[in-house]
Amino acid sequence: MKGKSASATYDTMPNNPKSKSILVVDDVPVNIQLLNTYLSSEGYNVVTASDGAEAIEQVQQHAPDLILLDVMMPKMNGFDVCKFLKSQELTRFIPVIMVTALNEVEDKVKGIDSGADDFISKPFNKLELLARVRSLLRIKYLHDELQEKVIQLQQAKEELRQLAITDGLTGLYNYRYFKEQLEQELNRARRHELNVSLTMIDIDHFKHYNDTNGHPAGDKVLKTIGALLKDNIRNIDMAIRYGGEEFALVLVETNKDAAKIVAEKIRKLVEKSAFKFEKRQPLKKITISSGVATFPGDAADFDSLVNTADQRLYLAKQAGRNTVIVHS
């Protein structure tokens, strides 16, 4: 290609030897030297080991792209080394070529059973050896590329799932996820005789704030209150943007008294927080009103729990706002 040298193109090839490391395992120094010479002359980075235990250590330290593994070794033979590496999550996909003087079918079957990807017999031919190395490195490259694509796909799926269940403005869960999860929590609470509390929350005089200060300012208030909710509940609880200026909290394994404490804490946090233009509000502050209902004492199912909490929220509005109502 115009403007690019041959070496630049070579460096970006998937089977570029300059980027590949090969572990050579053999207990005979002359064999290691010969293999090192062949592979180094092709540009591969060669690491060596003289027995099975050392081979495993080198794999853990260097994570080679391919292993040339002698079969007949002291302490731990090649079959056992291969079987061990193929049983480990981090090393199972490293290609292994067994280098052996054994030519019996039974030995090759044993090698296949241990997880070997290929065989080459001693004395080996240099061209054949390098061809087998290139072939398995190419396969490993394709496998690694596929794994990377799989990870990217999983990440994309998780991102899409998060988009489907969260509110784009506040980052809280949306109504769809709220309904699904609260139904599940109520079913679990029935089975184990537990409490589940629901707090419905509304920003007081929010329409006045929006009309007076504009929607960008209103959006900032929504995001700030959303963050306050999320940061002041447990990991097992849920904060939801129910719609408009209305929020909800699902408090798992929480009775009415504990739910009231949480609701009051959040009400006070909002009251003490500083919001831009809040002096223009009827109450001279940004405040919230809340209604709390608890399963099973106040309601037996999803609809009645939501309706009861919503009715109490309405009572909080009637009582002058900036308050929490836990009884009808």
C-alpha positions in Angstrom: 0.0 0.0 0.0 1.2 3.5 -0.8 2.8 5.3 2.1 3.3 2.1 4.2 6.5 0.0 4.3 6.4 -3.8 4.1 7.7 -4.0 7.7 4.9 -1.8 8.9 2.3 -4.1 7.3 4.2 -7.2 8.7 4.1 -5.8 12.3 0.3 -5.6 12.2 -0.3 -9.2 11.0 -2.2 -11.4 13.5 0.6 -14.0 13.3 3.5 -11.6 13.6 6.3 -13.6 15.3 7.6 -10.4 17.0 4.5 -10.3 19.2 4.4 -14.0 20.0 6.1 -15.9 22.9 6.7 -19.6 22.9 7.6 -21.8 25.8 9.9 -24.7 25.0 9.9 -27.5 27.6 12.5 -30.2 27.4 15.0 -31.9 29.8 17.7 -32.3 27.2 19.7 -29.0 26.8 20.6 -29.7 23.2 17.0 -30.0 22.2 16.2 -26.8 23.9 19.1 -25.1 22.1 18.0 -26.4 18.7 14.3 -25.4 19.2 15.4 -22.0 20.5 17.6 -21.5 17.4 14.8 -22.4 15.0 12.2 -20.2 16.7 14.4 -17.2 17.5 15.5 -17.1 13.8 11.9 -16.6 12.9 11.5 -13.7 15.4 9.6 -15.6 18.1 10.3 -14.7 21.8 11.4 -18.0 23.4 11.1 -19.0 27.0 12.5 -22.3 28.3 11.9 -24.8 31.0 13.7 -28.1 31.8 11.0 -30.0 33.6 7.2 -30.1 34.1 7.1 -28.1 37.4 9.2 -25.3 35.9 7.0 -25.3 32.8 3.9 -24.6 34.9 5.7 -21.8 36.7 6.8 -20.3 33.4 3.3 -20.4 32.0 2.0 -18.6 35.1 4.7 -15.9 34.9 4.8 -15.4 31.1 1.4 -16.5 29.7 3.0 -17.8 26.4 1.1 -17.9 23.2 2.1 -21.5 22.5 3.9 -24.4 24.3 6.3 -26.9 22.7 6.2 -29.7 25.3 8.4 -32.7 25.5 6.7 -35.9 26.7 9.4 -37.8 28.4 10.6 -35.8 31.4 11.6 -36.4 35.0 9.3 -35.5 38.0 6.3 -34.7 35.8 5.8 -35.9 32.3 4.4 -33.9 29.4 1.0 -35.7 29.5 0.5 -34.6 33.2 1.7 -31.1 32.5 -0.7 -30.7 29.5 -3.6 -32.2 31.5 -3.0 -29.7 34.3 -2.7 -26.7 32.0 -5.9 -27.6 30.2 -7.8 -27.9 33.4 -7.0 -24.3 34.5 -9.3 -21.5 33.3 -6.4 -19.1 32.6 -4.3 -21.6 30.6 -6.7 -24.0 29.0 -6.7 -22.3 25.6 -2.9 -22.0 25.2 -2.1 -24.3 22.3 0.2 -27.3 23.2 2.4 -29.1 20.6 3.8 -32.3 22.1 7.3 -33.1 21.0 7.9 -36.8 21.3 10.0 -39.8 20.1 7.0 -42.0 20.8 5.1 -43.0 17.7 2.7 -45.6 19.1 -1.0 -44.8 18.5 -1.7 -45.4 22.2 0.7 -42.6 23.1 -1.0 -40.2 20.7 -4.4 -41.1 22.1 -3.0 -40.4 25.6 -1.8 -37.0 24.4 -5.1 -36.1 22.9 -6.8 -37.2 26.1 -4.5 -34.9 28.1 -5.5 -32.0 25.8 -2.7 -31.7 23.3 -3.5 -29.7 20.2 -0.8 -31.2 17.9 2.2 -33.6 17.8 5.6 -33.5 16.2 8.0 -36.4 16.3 11.7 -36.4 17.0 13.8 -35.9 15.0 11.7 -33.1 13.6 11.9 -31.2 10.4 12.4 -27.4 10.9 10.0 -26.5 8.1 7.3 -28.8 9.5 7.8 -27.5 13.0 7.5 -23.9 12.0 4.4 -24.6 9.9 2.7 -26.3 12.8 3.7 -23.4 15.1 2.3 -20.8 12.7 -0.9 -22.8 12.2 -1.7 -23.1 15.9 -0.8 -19.5 16.6 -3.2 -18.4 13.9 -5.9 -20.5 15.5 -5.1 -19.0 18.9 -5.3 -15.5 17.5 -8.7 -16.2 16.0 -9.9 -17.7 19.3 -8.6 -14.7 21.3 -10.3 -12.3 18.8 -13.5 -14.2 19.1 -13.3 -14.1 22.9 -12.8 -10.3 22.8 -15.8 -10.0 20.5 -17.9 -12.1 22.9 -16.8 -9.9 25.9 -17.7 -6.8 23.8 -21.1 -8.3 23.0 -21.8 -9.1 26.6 -20.8 -5.5 27.6 -23.1 -4.1 24.9 -26.0 -6.4 26.1 -25.5 -5.2 29.7 -25.4 -1.6 28.6 -28.7 -2.1 26.6 -30.2 -3.9 29.6 -29.3 -0.9 31.8 -30.8 1.5 29.3 -34.0 -0.6 29.4 -34.4 -0.5 33.1 -33.1 2.9 34.1 -34.3 6.5 33.8 -32.1 8.4 31.4 -32.1 11.6 33.4 -31.6 10.5 37.0 -30.0 7.1 36.5 -32.5 5.5 38.9 -34.6 2.5 38.0 -37.6 3.1 35.9 -41.3 2.1 36.4 -41.0 -1.0 34.3 -38.2 -2.4 36.4 -39.8 -1.2 39.6 -43.0 -3.2 38.9 -41.1 -6.3 38.0 -38.8 -6.2 41.0 -41.5 -5.2 43.6 -43.7 -8.1 42.5 -40.7 -10.5 43.0 -40.0 -9.0 46.5 -43.6 -9.3 47.5 -43.6 -13.0 46.5 -40.4 -13.6 48.4 -41.9 -11.7 51.4 -45.0 -13.9 51.3 -42.9 -17.1 51.3 -40.7 -16.0 54.2 -43.2 -13.8 56.2 -41.2 -10.7 55.7 -42.0 -7.0 55.5 -41.6 -4.8 52.4 -42.1 -1.1 52.6 -42.8 1.3 49.8 -42.3 5.1 50.0 -43.9 7.3 47.3 -42.1 10.7 47.1 -43.2 13.9 45.3 -41.3 17.2 44.9 -43.4 20.0 46.4 -44.5 22.7 43.9 -42.3 21.3 41.2 -44.5 22.6 38.4 -44.1 26.1 39.8 -40.4 25.6 39.9 -40.3 24.4 36.3 -42.6 27.2 35.0 -40.6 29.9 36.9 -37.1 28.7 36.2 -37.2 26.6 33.1 -36.9 22.8 32.5 -33.0 22.7 32.6 -33.1 24.0 36.2 -35.9 21.5 36.9 -33.9 18.7 35.5 -31.0 19.6 37.8 -33.3 19.4 40.8 -34.6 15.9 39.6 -31.0 14.6 39.2 -29.9 16.0 42.6 -32.8 14.5 44.5 -32.3 11.2 42.5 -28.7 11.1 43.7 -29.8 11.8 47.3 -32.2 8.8 47.2 -29.6 6.5 45.7 -26.9 7.4 48.1 -29.0 7.0 51.2 -30.5 3.6 50.9 -28.9 0.1 51.2 -27.7 -1.9 48.3 -30.6 -4.3 48.6 -33.2 -1.5 48.4 -34.3 0.3 45.2 -34.7 4.0 44.2 -37.0 4.6 41.3 -38.1 7.5 39.2 -41.8 6.7 39.1 -42.6 9.5 36.6 -42.4 13.2 36.3 -41.4 14.7 39.7 -42.5 11.5 41.6 -40.0 9.0 43.0 -40.4 5.7 44.9 -38.3 3.7 47.4 -38.6 -0.1 47.8 -37.2 -1.0 51.2 -36.7 -4.7 51.5 -37.2 -6.5 54.8 -38.2 -3.2 56.4 -41.1 -2.6 58.7 -43.1 0.6 59.0 -41.1 2.1 61.8 -37.8 1.6 60.0 -39.3 2.9 56.7 -40.5 6.1 58.5 -36.9 6.7 59.7 -35.5 6.4 56.2 -38.3 8.6 54.7 -37.7 11.3 57.4 -33.9 11.2 56.9 -34.3 11.8 53.1 -37.0 14.5 53.7 -34.5 16.4 56.0 -31.6 15.9 53.5 -33.7 17.5 50.7 -34.8 20.3 53.0 -31.2 21.1 54.0 -29.8 20.9 50.5 -29.2 24.1 48.6 -31.0 24.4 45.2 -30.7 27.2 42.8 -33.7 29.6 42.6 -35.3 27.8 45.6 -36.2 31.1 47.3 -38.8 31.6 44.5 -40.7 28.6 45.8 -43.9 29.0 47.8 -42.1 27.3 50.8 -38.9 29.3 50.0 -37.2 25.9 49.8 -37.2 22.7 47.6 -38.9 20.1 49.7 -40.6 16.7 49.3 -43.7 15.0 50.6 -43.8 11.2 51.2 -46.3 8.5 51.8 -45.3 5.1 53.3 -47.1 1.8 53.1 -45.9 -1.6 54.3 -46.6 -5.2 53.2 -48.4 -7.1 54.6 -50.0 -4.8 57.2 -51.2 -2.1 54.8 -51.6 -4.1 51.6 -51.7 -7.6 50.2 -50.4 -7.1 46.7 -48.6 -4.7 44.3 -51.6 -2.6 43.3 -52.9 -2.1 46.8 -49.4 -1.3 48.2 -48.8 1.4 45.6 -52.3 2.8 46.0 -52.0 3.0 49.8 -48.6 4.7 49.6 -49.9 7.1 47.0 -53.0 8.0 49.1 -50.7 8.8 52.0 -48.5 10.9 49.8 -51.7 12.8 48.9 -52.4 13.2 52.6 -48.9 14.6 53.1 -49.6 17.2 50.4 -52.9 18.1 52.1 -51.1 18.4 55.5 -49.0 21.3 54.1 -46.2 19.4 52.3 -42.6 18.7 53.4 -43.9 15.9 55.6 -44.1 12.1 55.8 -47.4 10.2 56.3 -47.3 6.5 57.4 -50.9 6.1 58.5 -54.1 6.8 56.6 
